[in-house]
Amino acid sequence: MNPDIDDVLEAVAARLQGAGLSLAGTPVEARKSKQPHQEEGESRDVQFTVCAKPQPKDVRRFTSLHDLHTYRLQVVLWSPGNRERLANLPDLAALEDAVQTLFDRRPDDLMGLDGVRDVKAATSVFLDLPAYLQGWDASATEVSVEIVRDRP
C-alpha cells in the first residue's frame, strides 16, 4: 500500500493521541484538520491540530522503481491564552519538547505506515494574530515524514 497525505495526517494525530500528552494537567486531544485553526466553542480548549503545511509536495526519484515522498505537516498546539505571557511558559515548553521527542526520528512501529524512511521535527515560531487577539496561544512543530512509494 502507498500511504497518501490523509494516511500520514491520521498516523501523526494517532501518535500524538496515543502519547497521552497534557498541558497543566489537561489532556490534549489531537485531530487532523485542513488548516491550523482553532475557534472557541467548536472544539476542546486545549488541542493539537495536525494539518498539511502549505507548500508544494516534494517527490524525488529514489530508485528505478520507487520515489521518495516527503510530507510536511504542522502540529499546532492551541490553548487558551491568559495574556500574561509568562504564566504557562514552562508547561508549553515541556509539551513542545515532548512533541519534538515523539517525532525526532523514525519510530520503530513506522506509525503504521508502509515505507517510512525518516521522520523529523522542528519547533517553529507560529503566531496566528487573530487567534492571539481572541485570547489563544498557539505553538507549532513542523513534522516531515519521508515515505518510499512505488512508482506508478
Backbone as a chain_set.jsonl record, in Angstrom:
{"seq": "MNPDIDDVLEAVAARLQGAGLSLAGTPVEARKSKQPHQEEGESRDVQFTVCAKPQPKDVRRFTSLHDLHTYRLQVVLWSPGNRERLANLPDLAALEDAVQTLFDRRPDDLMGLDGVRDVKAATSVFLDLPAYLQGWDASATEVSVEIVRDRP", "coords": {"N": [[0.833, -1.184, 0.0], [0.496, 2.238, -0.781], [0.936, 4.923, 1.177], [-1.008, 7.957, 1.548], [-1.453, 11.566, 1.834], [-3.598, 11.849, 3.633], [-3.461, 9.463, 5.091], [-0.996, 9.853, 6.362], [-1.484, 12.172, 7.908], [-3.458, 11.127, 9.615], [-1.955, 9.136, 10.935], [-0.006, 10.65, 12.315], [-1.643, 12.215, 14.0], [-2.803, 10.133, 15.494], [-0.539, 9.11, 16.773], [0.169, 11.266, 18.414], [-2.163, 11.4, 20.008], [-2.062, 8.898, 21.223], [0.144, 9.196, 22.839], [-0.676, 10.421, 25.12], [-0.422, 13.117, 26.026], [-0.349, 16.084, 28.087], [-1.351, 19.368, 29.164], [-0.589, 21.354, 31.738], [-1.974, 19.543, 33.366], [-4.295, 19.101, 31.915], [-5.66, 16.926, 29.57], [-4.516, 16.657, 26.193], [-6.154, 16.743, 23.239], [-5.848, 15.311, 19.973], [-6.332, 16.086, 16.595], [-6.9, 15.747, 13.082], [-6.813, 18.242, 10.525], [-7.856, 20.528, 7.932], [-6.671, 23.022, 7.896], [-4.64, 24.961, 10.163], [-6.559, 25.897, 12.409], [-8.304, 27.2, 15.201], [-11.264, 27.545, 16.87], [-13.187, 29.142, 19.26], [-15.439, 27.297, 21.243], [-15.999, 25.399, 19.295], [-14.387, 23.217, 19.5], [-12.281, 21.32, 21.757], [-10.784, 23.135, 24.494], [-7.987, 22.902, 24.82], [-5.919, 21.643, 22.46], [-4.36, 19.697, 19.8], [-3.955, 20.511, 16.417], [-3.5, 18.81, 13.448], [-2.15, 19.294, 10.382], [-1.603, 19.592, 6.819], [1.336, 21.219, 5.705], [1.341, 24.344, 4.096], [2.699, 24.087, 1.257], [4.422, 23.151, -1.776], [4.246, 19.676, -2.722], [6.89, 17.4, -2.135], [8.579, 15.326, -4.186], [10.909, 12.925, -5.02], [13.023, 11.065, -7.202], [13.923, 7.879, -6.146], [14.783, 5.169, -6.387], [15.099, 3.005, -9.248], [12.564, 1.964, -9.282], [11.118, 3.222, -7.322], [9.85, 6.162, -5.628], [10.688, 8.93, -3.501], [8.675, 10.367, -1.229], [8.058, 13.323, 0.465], [6.271, 14.369, 3.118], [5.119, 17.231, 4.542], [4.098, 18.538, 7.579], [2.112, 20.445, 9.929], [2.001, 20.551, 13.367], [-0.027, 21.9, 15.519], [-0.349, 23.353, 18.618], [-3.02, 24.392, 20.465], [-4.094, 26.554, 22.98], [-5.96, 28.115, 25.626], [-5.082, 31.446, 25.996], [-3.711, 33.604, 28.5], [-2.967, 36.151, 28.399], [-0.909, 36.85, 29.99], [1.49, 35.945, 29.311], [3.899, 34.861, 30.524], [3.026, 33.029, 32.37], [2.321, 30.306, 31.709], [4.565, 29.365, 30.393], [6.609, 27.394, 31.172], [5.058, 25.0, 31.133], [4.149, 24.959, 28.457], [6.63, 24.817, 27.123], [7.562, 22.317, 28.0], [5.663, 20.648, 26.821], [6.095, 21.181, 24.094], [8.682, 20.113, 23.888], [8.087, 17.411, 24.365], [6.549, 16.777, 22.097], [8.458, 17.224, 20.114], [10.268, 15.177, 20.762], [8.675, 12.928, 20.241], [8.621, 12.899, 17.461], [11.238, 12.992, 16.487], [12.742, 11.108, 15.226], [12.729, 8.16, 13.133], [10.054, 6.139, 13.984], [9.9, 2.949, 15.656], [7.604, 1.444, 15.113], [6.826, 2.503, 12.743], [4.665, 4.165, 12.601], [2.49, 2.813, 11.693], [2.506, 2.984, 8.955], [3.366, 2.026, 5.638], [6.644, 1.864, 4.283], [7.988, 4.019, 5.548], [10.71, 6.095, 5.738], [12.068, 8.117, 7.114], [11.548, 10.365, 9.881], [11.165, 13.641, 10.957], [11.39, 16.491, 13.155], [10.737, 19.918, 13.935], [10.487, 22.609, 16.032], [8.688, 25.527, 15.495], [8.294, 29.083, 15.084], [5.122, 30.409, 15.493], [2.491, 32.467, 14.988], [-0.703, 33.119, 15.121], [-2.248, 35.823, 14.52], [-5.009, 36.856, 14.619], [-6.173, 34.816, 16.221], [-4.621, 35.016, 18.521], [-5.344, 37.566, 19.386], [-7.908, 36.997, 20.143], [-7.445, 35.644, 22.404], [-6.03, 33.186, 22.384], [-3.286, 30.897, 22.71], [-0.769, 29.751, 20.538], [1.311, 27.189, 19.38], [3.65, 25.805, 17.228], [4.857, 22.821, 15.678], [6.875, 21.668, 13.158], [6.572, 18.824, 11.231], [8.142, 16.377, 9.335], [7.64, 13.678, 7.159], [9.138, 11.086, 5.58], [8.495, 8.941, 2.917], [8.941, 5.996, 1.136], [7.667, 5.215, -1.902], [6.052, 3.096, -4.29], [6.736, 3.579, -7.712], [4.344, 4.747, -10.063]], "CA": [[0.0, 0.0, 0.0], [1.205, 3.504, -0.815], [0.22, 5.894, 2.006], [-1.183, 9.29, 1.0], [-1.41, 12.612, 2.864], [-4.607, 11.568, 4.651], [-2.913, 8.406, 5.95], [0.072, 10.442, 7.171], [-2.137, 13.025, 8.907], [-4.109, 10.239, 10.586], [-0.915, 8.467, 11.727], [0.602, 11.631, 13.226], [-2.652, 12.521, 15.022], [-2.933, 8.953, 16.361], [0.671, 9.026, 17.605], [0.013, 12.305, 19.443], [-3.238, 10.991, 20.918], [-1.585, 7.735, 21.962], [1.196, 9.578, 23.783], [-1.317, 10.868, 26.356], [0.179, 14.371, 26.462], [-1.239, 17.003, 28.787], [-0.853, 20.714, 29.427], [-1.025, 21.764, 33.081], [-2.927, 18.565, 33.859], [-5.42, 18.93, 30.999], [-5.299, 16.092, 28.413], [-4.535, 17.363, 24.914], [-6.728, 15.953, 22.152], [-5.214, 15.546, 18.667], [-7.215, 15.814, 15.462], [-6.413, 16.268, 11.811], [-7.581, 19.378, 10.051], [-7.356, 21.051, 6.65], [-5.845, 24.184, 8.202], [-4.414, 25.055, 11.613], [-7.433, 26.877, 13.02], [-8.993, 26.869, 16.446], [-12.316, 28.515, 17.133], [-13.787, 28.929, 20.568], [-16.753, 26.683, 21.248], [-16.145, 24.353, 18.288], [-13.558, 22.077, 19.86], [-11.753, 21.417, 23.115], [-9.963, 24.318, 24.737], [-6.577, 22.577, 24.586], [-5.862, 20.567, 21.468], [-3.451, 19.755, 18.663], [-4.471, 20.294, 15.072], [-2.477, 18.28, 12.555], [-2.562, 19.642, 9.023], [-0.518, 19.679, 5.843], [1.956, 22.534, 5.623], [1.024, 24.894, 2.777], [3.827, 24.192, 0.335], [4.333, 22.08, -2.78], [4.654, 18.323, -2.34], [8.256, 17.089, -2.538], [8.732, 13.949, -4.663], [12.198, 12.728, -5.694], [13.339, 9.706, -7.637], [14.699, 7.226, -5.103], [15.417, 4.07, -7.11], [14.456, 2.879, -10.56], [11.182, 1.526, -9.094], [10.497, 3.908, -6.19], [10.022, 7.593, -5.404], [10.698, 9.347, -2.102], [7.692, 11.423, -0.995], [8.224, 13.987, 1.75], [5.052, 15.026, 3.563], [5.418, 18.214, 5.58], [2.894, 18.809, 8.355], [2.194, 21.307, 11.098], [1.308, 20.117, 14.57], [-0.237, 23.164, 16.232], [-0.963, 23.263, 19.942], [-3.883, 25.527, 20.806], [-4.512, 26.603, 24.377], [-6.445, 29.446, 25.975], [-4.045, 32.347, 26.496], [-4.178, 34.435, 29.603], [-2.381, 37.47, 28.148], [0.157, 37.1, 30.943], [2.645, 35.528, 28.521], [4.907, 34.079, 31.229], [2.409, 32.126, 33.339], [2.375, 28.882, 31.364], [5.722, 29.056, 29.544], [7.223, 26.089, 31.47], [4.176, 23.927, 30.661], [4.198, 24.956, 26.988], [7.958, 24.349, 26.71], [7.619, 20.867, 28.248], [4.831, 19.989, 25.822], [6.824, 21.286, 22.831], [9.768, 19.127, 23.949], [7.501, 16.075, 24.233], [6.187, 16.601, 20.682], [9.73, 17.113, 19.396], [10.802, 13.838, 21.035], [7.831, 11.943, 19.558], [8.826, 12.901, 16.009], [12.609, 13.355, 16.152], [13.389, 10.005, 14.497], [11.792, 7.167, 12.599], [9.591, 5.262, 15.064], [10.024, 1.517, 15.392], [6.36, 0.914, 14.55], [6.611, 3.223, 11.479], [3.361, 4.825, 12.739], [1.502, 2.03, 10.949], [2.584, 3.322, 7.527], [4.358, 1.288, 4.858], [7.672, 2.6, 3.56], [8.53, 5.196, 6.228], [12.171, 6.123, 5.719], [12.557, 9.004, 8.16], [10.619, 11.327, 10.474], [11.919, 14.731, 11.582], [10.548, 17.529, 13.744], [11.372, 21.186, 14.278], [9.548, 23.57, 16.595], [8.813, 26.791, 14.763], [7.532, 30.203, 15.61], [3.832, 30.497, 14.822], [1.606, 33.386, 15.674], [-1.941, 33.414, 14.416], [-2.593, 37.074, 15.171], [-6.42, 36.934, 15.025], [-6.43, 33.907, 17.345], [-3.976, 35.6, 19.705], [-6.164, 38.684, 19.832], [-9.09, 36.422, 20.781], [-7.025, 35.04, 23.666], [-5.475, 31.846, 22.223], [-1.859, 30.69, 22.492], [-0.524, 28.733, 19.515], [2.693, 26.767, 19.254], [3.674, 24.857, 16.111], [6.012, 21.987, 15.388], [6.843, 21.158, 11.788], [6.941, 17.411, 11.169], [8.255, 15.85, 7.968], [7.618, 12.219, 7.098], [9.611, 10.611, 4.278], [7.961, 7.62, 2.605], [9.323, 5.432, -0.146], [6.464, 4.686, -2.55], [6.21, 2.51, -5.626], [6.453, 4.49, -8.82], [3.23, 4.223, -10.855]], "C": [[0.875, 1.243, 0.0], [0.432, 4.541, 0.002], [0.101, 7.25, 1.301], [-1.205, 10.296, 2.151], [-2.432, 12.363, 3.971], [-4.115, 10.498, 5.619], [-1.843, 8.968, 6.89], [-0.508, 11.343, 8.256], [-2.767, 12.185, 10.018], [-3.075, 9.575, 11.503], [-0.271, 9.421, 12.729], [-0.38, 11.988, 14.34], [-2.803, 11.351, 16.003], [-1.73, 8.813, 17.285], [0.613, 10.066, 18.734], [-1.017, 11.88, 20.487], [-2.775, 9.836, 21.805], [-0.524, 8.056, 22.995], [0.618, 10.08, 25.105], [-0.743, 12.159, 26.907], [-0.852, 15.257, 27.155], [-0.546, 18.344, 28.984], [-1.452, 21.172, 30.753], [-2.131, 20.845, 33.608], [-4.137, 18.324, 32.978], [-4.996, 18.068, 29.823], [-5.45, 16.884, 27.114], [-5.015, 16.409, 23.828], [-6.001, 16.3, 20.857], [-6.217, 15.203, 17.58], [-6.606, 16.392, 14.198], [-7.368, 17.343, 11.316], [-7.029, 19.819, 8.702], [-6.409, 22.218, 6.872], [-5.704, 24.303, 9.712], [-5.251, 26.145, 12.262], [-8.052, 26.332, 14.29], [-10.037, 27.945, 16.656], [-13.01, 28.156, 18.429], [-15.173, 28.318, 20.433], [-16.932, 25.557, 20.245], [-15.333, 23.109, 18.608], [-13.044, 22.28, 21.286], [-10.869, 22.65, 23.269], [-8.486, 24.076, 24.446], [-6.541, 21.415, 23.609], [-4.726, 20.792, 20.486], [-4.287, 19.693, 17.399], [-3.293, 19.858, 14.222], [-2.95, 18.544, 11.136], [-1.336, 19.662, 8.115], [0.025, 21.1, 5.842], [1.71, 23.084, 4.221], [2.267, 25.136, 1.931], [3.741, 23.031, -0.652], [4.844, 20.742, -2.238], [6.041, 18.046, -2.909], [8.344, 15.61, -2.907], [10.043, 13.866, -5.427], [12.338, 11.265, -6.109], [14.267, 9.074, -6.612], [15.478, 6.037, -5.668], [14.732, 3.992, -8.464], [12.981, 2.487, -10.443], [10.414, 2.337, -8.04], [10.79, 5.41, -6.209], [10.009, 7.855, -3.903], [9.77, 10.55, -1.963], [7.938, 12.007, 0.39], [6.951, 14.768, 2.053], [5.425, 15.961, 4.705], [4.107, 18.65, 6.248], [3.176, 19.856, 9.426], [1.377, 20.666, 12.21], [1.186, 21.371, 15.429], [-0.958, 22.893, 17.55], [-1.735, 24.546, 20.202], [-4.244, 25.439, 22.277], [-5.016, 28.009, 24.685], [-5.305, 30.283, 26.541], [-4.599, 33.187, 27.625], [-3.583, 35.835, 29.524], [-1.254, 37.8, 29.121], [1.503, 36.682, 30.359], [3.64, 34.636, 29.258], [4.311, 32.968, 32.084], [2.555, 30.663, 32.97], [3.526, 28.548, 30.424], [6.389, 27.718, 29.895], [6.378, 24.915, 30.966], [4.217, 23.819, 29.142], [5.534, 24.413, 26.486], [8.089, 22.838, 26.89], [6.817, 20.107, 27.198], [5.488, 20.046, 24.438], [7.96, 20.269, 22.779], [9.24, 17.712, 23.764], [7.114, 15.786, 22.786], [7.447, 16.421, 19.846], [10.305, 15.71, 19.556], [9.999, 12.756, 20.309], [8.183, 11.793, 18.074], [10.258, 13.234, 15.611], [13.382, 12.246, 15.433], [12.314, 9.055, 13.981], [11.357, 6.228, 13.723], [9.695, 3.792, 14.667], [8.776, 0.934, 14.74], [5.991, 1.571, 13.214], [5.258, 3.934, 11.439], [2.284, 4.101, 11.942], [1.498, 2.295, 9.453], [3.656, 2.486, 6.838], [5.366, 2.251, 4.255], [8.236, 3.828, 4.243], [10.048, 5.084, 6.277], [12.728, 6.979, 6.849], [11.422, 9.901, 8.648], [11.472, 12.371, 11.185], [10.937, 15.756, 12.138], [11.378, 18.769, 14.037], [10.293, 22.126, 14.811], [9.773, 24.904, 15.91], [7.998, 27.879, 15.444], [6.241, 30.301, 14.809], [2.968, 31.443, 15.628], [0.429, 33.677, 14.764], [-2.51, 34.655, 15.096], [-4.076, 37.189, 15.534], [-6.755, 36.022, 16.209], [-5.817, 34.46, 18.63], [-4.825, 36.736, 20.271], [-7.466, 38.213, 20.484], [-8.731, 35.67, 22.059], [-6.471, 33.634, 23.566], [-3.953, 31.905, 22.14], [-1.721, 29.597, 21.44], [0.965, 28.459, 19.443], [2.743, 25.686, 18.189], [4.98, 24.08, 16.062], [5.841, 21.482, 13.962], [7.358, 19.728, 11.798], [7.042, 17.018, 9.704], [8.371, 14.34, 8.044], [8.029, 11.826, 5.687], [9.148, 9.18, 4.072], [8.43, 7.206, 1.228], [8.077, 4.755, -0.718], [6.827, 4.09, -3.906], [5.903, 3.557, -6.683], [5.327, 3.899, -9.666], [3.674, 3.769, -12.241]], "O": [[1.884, 1.294, 0.703], [-0.625, 4.996, -0.435], [0.994, 7.646, 0.551], [-0.999, 9.926, 3.307], [-2.151, 12.641, 5.137], [-4.325, 10.607, 6.827], [-1.787, 8.607, 8.065], [-0.069, 11.284, 9.405], [-2.628, 12.491, 11.202], [-3.296, 9.465, 12.709], [-0.018, 9.038, 13.871], [0.011, 12.057, 15.506], [-2.919, 11.565, 17.21], [-1.88, 8.439, 18.449], [0.97, 9.768, 19.874], [-0.778, 11.984, 21.69], [-3.067, 9.809, 23.0], [-0.31, 7.282, 23.927], [1.335, 10.159, 26.103], [-0.588, 12.297, 28.12], [-2.047, 15.199, 26.864], [0.682, 18.438, 28.972], [-2.663, 21.353, 30.873], [-3.097, 21.305, 34.216], [-4.934, 17.429, 33.261], [-4.051, 18.433, 29.123], [-6.382, 17.673, 26.955], [-4.371, 15.402, 23.535], [-5.584, 17.441, 20.661], [-6.873, 14.163, 17.631], [-5.891, 17.393, 14.235], [-8.556, 17.351, 11.639], [-5.882, 19.526, 8.365], [-5.448, 22.389, 6.122], [-6.547, 23.806, 10.459], [-4.727, 27.198, 12.627], [-8.289, 25.131, 14.416], [-9.72, 29.134, 16.621], [-13.373, 27.002, 18.659], [-15.982, 28.76, 19.617], [-17.916, 24.822, 20.323], [-15.579, 22.049, 18.033], [-13.34, 23.287, 21.93], [-10.285, 23.14, 22.302], [-7.809, 24.941, 23.891], [-7.064, 20.337, 23.89], [-4.199, 21.896, 20.349], [-5.229, 18.905, 17.316], [-2.221, 20.461, 14.269], [-4.016, 18.08, 10.731], [-0.197, 19.737, 8.576], [-0.73, 22.064, 5.964], [1.861, 22.349, 3.245], [2.813, 26.239, 1.896], [3.061, 22.04, -0.388], [5.753, 20.694, -1.409], [6.332, 18.421, -4.045], [8.201, 14.742, -2.046], [10.274, 14.63, -6.365], [11.833, 10.36, -5.445], [15.285, 9.663, -6.247], [16.684, 5.916, -5.453], [13.881, 4.822, -8.786], [12.223, 2.655, -11.399], [9.206, 2.163, -7.881], [11.813, 5.863, -6.722], [9.403, 7.109, -3.133], [10.04, 11.619, -2.51], [8.017, 11.271, 1.374], [6.598, 15.706, 1.338], [5.981, 15.529, 5.714], [3.154, 19.066, 5.588], [4.327, 20.114, 9.778], [0.22, 20.291, 12.02], [2.17, 21.845, 15.995], [-2.028, 22.286, 17.582], [-1.177, 25.643, 20.165], [-4.651, 24.385, 22.766], [-4.559, 28.982, 24.085], [-4.634, 29.854, 27.479], [-5.8, 33.447, 27.698], [-3.683, 36.613, 30.472], [-0.703, 38.9, 29.085], [2.548, 37.051, 30.894], [4.182, 33.716, 28.645], [5.029, 32.052, 32.485], [2.881, 29.847, 33.831], [3.467, 27.537, 29.724], [6.711, 26.961, 28.98], [6.919, 23.946, 30.434], [4.309, 22.718, 28.598], [5.569, 23.637, 25.531], [8.659, 22.156, 26.038], [7.238, 19.045, 26.738], [5.443, 19.068, 23.692], [8.18, 19.634, 21.748], [9.867, 16.898, 23.086], [7.324, 14.675, 22.298], [7.495, 15.56, 18.967], [10.78, 15.12, 18.585], [10.57, 11.781, 19.82], [8.06, 10.71, 17.502], [10.482, 13.715, 14.5], [14.546, 12.43, 15.076], [11.145, 9.15, 14.354], [12.2, 5.588, 14.351], [9.591, 3.443, 13.492], [8.874, 0.032, 13.908], [4.966, 1.238, 12.621], [4.764, 4.268, 10.362], [1.281, 4.703, 11.56], [0.577, 1.873, 8.754], [4.731, 2.267, 7.395], [5.0, 3.323, 3.773], [8.909, 4.624, 3.589], [10.598, 4.109, 6.789], [13.73, 6.625, 7.469], [10.462, 10.162, 7.922], [12.392, 12.028, 11.928], [9.808, 15.878, 11.663], [12.566, 18.68, 14.348], [9.308, 22.404, 14.128], [10.909, 25.355, 15.762], [7.128, 27.607, 16.272], [6.27, 30.278, 13.579], [2.747, 31.232, 16.821], [0.553, 34.388, 13.766], [-3.176, 34.553, 16.127], [-4.388, 37.585, 16.657], [-7.523, 36.402, 17.093], [-6.424, 34.381, 19.698], [-5.001, 36.85, 21.484], [-8.06, 38.937, 21.282], [-9.609, 35.119, 22.724], [-6.437, 32.93, 24.575], [-3.392, 32.842, 21.572], [-2.475, 28.624, 21.451], [1.779, 29.382, 19.445], [1.956, 24.741, 18.238], [6.053, 24.603, 16.361], [4.796, 20.939, 13.604], [8.444, 19.452, 12.308], [6.133, 17.292, 8.92], [9.097, 13.793, 8.875], [7.362, 12.18, 4.715], [9.366, 8.314, 4.918], [8.329, 7.97, 0.268], [7.509, 3.849, -0.108], [7.771, 4.52, -4.569], [4.943, 4.32, -6.569], [5.333, 2.704, -9.962], [2.853, 3.302, -13.03]]}, "num_chains": 1, "name": "protein.A"}
